[in-house]
């Protein structure tokens, strides 16, 4: 009986979540490009609202812990509104006026920040009517947390405390491990994961031994593995764009 009650409670919770306004959609977040200009990182996102979605997409928000340097309004301006703050939080926030309907793909959404490519949270909210009586009191609800589908993507993190090449290599190793592990699984081939980690370790060993050219060669091999894996599909879109620019930044700093 206790087991049955637990199942009923779980079913009720699942049903309640499934009916949460603003969450009746599935949107693919793809990195269209990453541009490096010194410490400035530009990221372009493309969104695809899948045909099975019940809601149009109203907003797309990406956490921006490093702050936002540039956030141009997409064209045509009449269909988009942007902001670099949401309730005091630094974000890149796009509003699709009229909504992005199911089966539709957005144009590239571009943001620039100063720091390093990293793993950040995104929030997607579908169009829904605010319940009567809640629209005038912002303390009653927060669509970003209460009515959103969330996930992880590439963004720009703040600079780490240790910005030396040694520190950045250690950070790249951590990012590689995170990309290979659950819940991200941005790299699905364990053999490639092991090879990538080996390349990072070799780069650090060569660097510490003063063999700069060999350290650069190890990172070049790391990037080649990522490119090959992206072609076969074992390195996903966010995994590729997270790791390749970070490796390039380190290689250029050697």
C-alpha positions in Angstrom: 0.0 0.0 0.0 2.8 2.3 0.9 4.5 1.6 -2.5 1.2 2.3 -4.3 0.8 5.6 -2.5 4.4 6.5 -3.5 3.7 5.7 -7.1 0.5 7.8 -7.1 2.4 10.7 -5.5 5.1 10.5 -8.2 2.6 10.4 -11.0 0.8 13.4 -9.6 4.1 15.3 -9.3 5.0 14.4 -12.9 1.6 15.4 -14.2 1.8 18.7 -12.4 5.2 19.4 -13.9 4.1 18.5 -17.4 1.3 21.0 -17.1 3.5 23.9 -15.9 2.8 26.9 -18.1 5.7 27.8 -20.4 7.3 24.4 -20.4 5.3 22.6 -23.1 8.1 22.8 -25.7 11.4 21.2 -26.7 14.0 23.6 -28.1 17.4 22.6 -29.5 20.2 25.0 -28.6 23.0 24.9 -31.1 26.2 26.9 -31.0 26.5 28.5 -34.5 30.0 30.0 -33.9 32.5 31.2 -31.4 34.8 34.2 -32.1 38.0 34.9 -30.2 39.5 38.4 -30.1 42.0 38.6 -27.3 40.0 38.2 -24.1 36.7 38.9 -25.9 34.5 35.9 -26.6 31.6 36.1 -29.0 29.0 33.3 -29.1 26.2 32.8 -31.6 23.3 30.6 -30.7 20.6 29.2 -33.1 17.4 27.8 -31.6 15.1 25.2 -33.2 11.6 24.8 -31.6 10.8 21.1 -32.4 7.6 20.3 -34.3 6.1 18.3 -31.3 6.3 21.4 -29.0 2.9 22.7 -27.9 4.2 26.2 -27.0 5.9 28.9 -29.0 9.2 30.0 -27.5 8.9 33.4 -25.8 12.3 33.9 -24.2 15.8 32.5 -24.3 18.2 33.4 -21.4 21.8 32.5 -20.9 23.6 33.1 -17.6 26.5 35.6 -18.1 28.6 35.5 -14.9 31.4 37.5 -16.6 29.0 40.2 -17.6 27.9 41.3 -21.1 30.0 43.4 -23.4 27.7 43.5 -26.4 24.2 42.2 -27.1 23.0 43.4 -30.4 19.3 43.2 -31.1 18.6 40.5 -33.8 17.0 41.5 -37.1 14.3 42.4 -37.7 14.3 44.5 -34.6 10.5 44.5 -34.6 10.5 40.8 -33.7 13.1 40.9 -30.9 13.9 42.5 -27.6 17.1 42.0 -25.6 18.5 42.8 -22.2 21.7 42.1 -20.3 20.0 41.9 -16.9 17.2 39.9 -15.4 16.0 40.8 -11.9 19.6 42.0 -11.1 21.3 38.9 -12.6 23.8 39.3 -15.4 22.4 37.4 -18.4 22.0 37.5 -22.1 18.2 37.6 -22.5 16.4 37.4 -25.8 12.6 37.9 -26.1 11.0 36.7 -29.3 8.0 39.0 -29.8 5.1 36.9 -30.9 7.0 33.8 -30.1 9.1 31.3 -32.1 6.5 28.7 -33.2 7.0 24.9 -33.4 9.1 23.8 -36.4 10.7 27.3 -36.6 14.4 28.1 -36.4 15.8 31.4 -35.0 18.4 33.5 -36.7 21.8 33.6 -34.9 21.6 35.3 -31.5 24.9 36.9 -30.7 26.5 38.0 -27.4 30.0 39.1 -26.4 31.7 38.9 -23.0 35.2 39.2 -21.7 36.7 36.1 -20.0 36.8 32.4 -21.0 34.4 29.9 -22.7 32.7 27.8 -20.0 29.6 25.8 -19.0 26.6 27.9 -18.1 22.9 27.5 -17.5 20.2 28.5 -20.0 16.4 29.0 -19.5 13.7 28.7 -22.2 10.2 29.9 -21.5 7.3 29.2 -23.8 4.4 31.7 -24.3 1.6 31.4 -21.8 -1.0 33.6 -20.2 -0.1 34.9 -16.7 -2.8 33.8 -14.2 -5.2 36.6 -13.2 -4.0 38.5 -10.2 -0.3 37.6 -10.6 0.7 40.0 -13.3 1.1 43.1 -11.1 3.1 41.5 -8.3 6.6 40.4 -9.3 7.2 38.7 -6.0 4.6 36.1 -6.7 6.3 34.4 -9.6 9.6 34.3 -11.5 9.1 32.9 -15.0 12.9 32.3 -15.3 12.7 29.7 -12.6 9.0 28.8 -12.3 8.0 28.5 -16.0 11.1 27.4 -17.8 12.9 24.5 -19.4 16.6 24.6 -18.3 19.8 23.1 -19.5 23.5 23.6 -20.0 25.3 25.2 -22.9 28.4 27.1 -23.8 28.7 30.6 -22.4 31.4 32.8 -21.0 32.6 32.3 -17.4 34.6 34.8 -15.3 38.3 34.5 -15.3 39.7 31.8 -12.8 41.9 32.9 -10.0 44.9 31.2 -11.6 45.2 32.5 -15.2 48.7 31.1 -15.8 49.1 28.5 -18.6 49.4 25.8 -15.9 46.2 26.9 -14.3 44.4 27.1 -17.7 45.6 23.6 -18.6 44.2 22.3 -15.3 40.9 24.0 -16.0 40.9 22.5 -19.6 41.4 19.1 -18.0 38.4 19.7 -15.7 36.2 20.9 -18.6 37.2 17.8 -20.6 36.3 15.5 -17.8 33.0 17.3 -17.3 32.2 17.1 -21.0 32.8 13.3 -20.9 30.8 12.6 -17.7 27.1 12.7 -16.8 25.0 14.8 -16.8 26.6 16.6 -19.8 27.9 13.7 -21.9 29.0 16.2 -24.5 31.6 13.7 -25.6 30.2 10.1 -26.0 33.3 8.1 -26.9 35.4 7.0 -23.9 38.4 6.4 -26.1 38.4 10.0 -27.4 37.9 11.2 -23.8 41.0 9.3 -22.7 43.0 10.6 -25.6 42.0 14.2 -24.9 43.0 13.9 -21.3 46.3 12.4 -22.3 47.0 15.3 -24.7 46.3 17.8 -21.9 48.6 15.9 -19.5 51.3 15.8 -22.2 51.0 19.5 -22.8 51.5 20.2 -19.1 54.4 17.8 -18.9 56.1 19.5 -21.9 55.3 23.0 -20.6 56.8 22.3 -17.2 59.9 20.9 -18.9 60.3 24.0 -21.0 59.4 22.2 -24.2 57.0 24.8 -25.6 56.8 23.5 -29.2 55.9 20.0 -28.0 53.3 21.4 -25.6 51.8 23.3 -28.5 51.9 20.2 -30.6 50.0 18.2 -27.9 47.2 20.9 -27.9 47.1 20.9 -31.7 46.5 17.1 -31.6 43.8 17.7 -28.9 42.0 20.1 -31.3 42.4 17.7 -34.2 40.7 14.9 -32.1 37.8 17.3 -31.3 37.4 18.2 -35.0 37.4 14.5 -36.0 34.9 13.6 -33.3 32.6 16.4 -34.3 32.4 14.9 -37.8 31.6 11.4 -36.5 29.1 12.8 -33.9 31.0 11.5 -30.8 31.8 15.1 -29.9 28.6 17.1 -29.7 28.2 20.7 -30.8 28.5 22.3 -27.3 31.4 19.9 -26.4 33.3 21.0 -29.5 32.8 24.7 -29.0 33.5 24.5 -25.3 36.9 22.7 -25.6 38.4 23.8 -28.9 38.5 27.6 -28.1 39.9 26.9 -24.6 42.7 24.8 -26.1 43.3 27.5 -28.7 43.6 30.2 -26.1 46.2 28.1 -24.1 48.2 27.2 -27.2 48.4 30.9 -28.2 49.5 31.8 -24.7 52.4 29.3 -24.7 
